[in-house]
Amino acid sequence: AVIADANIRSQLSAWEAAGYGHLPVCMAKTQYSFTTDPNRRGAPRGFDLPIREVRLSAGAGFVVGICGEIMTMPGLPSVPAAESIGLNAQGEVEGLF
């Protein structure tokens, strides 16, 4: 079952009233399972799928349901490489490679 709290259902209703009810839904969740648990691999049965957030991507033409703890920009590290770039005492750039 898909589980969404009252705030999420209210947001979806507002978007539907605003004319976005026809948009397809994209679910953002772990790539390892249909569940939000990456350890339940494959296609398990009899689980709940809690939606923690919804986002409207009106320009792209879809609604995103965010499930579990997941980054929505795949391929990016959780710590940007720019955080390890800096200047040393001589004013030279360090941390590029």
Protein Blocks (a to p, Z undefined) as FASTA:
>chain_A
ZZddfklmmmmmmmmmnopmmpccdddddfkbmblbfklgcjdehiacddfbdcddfkno
pacddehjddfbghiafbdfklmgccdfkopaehkZZ
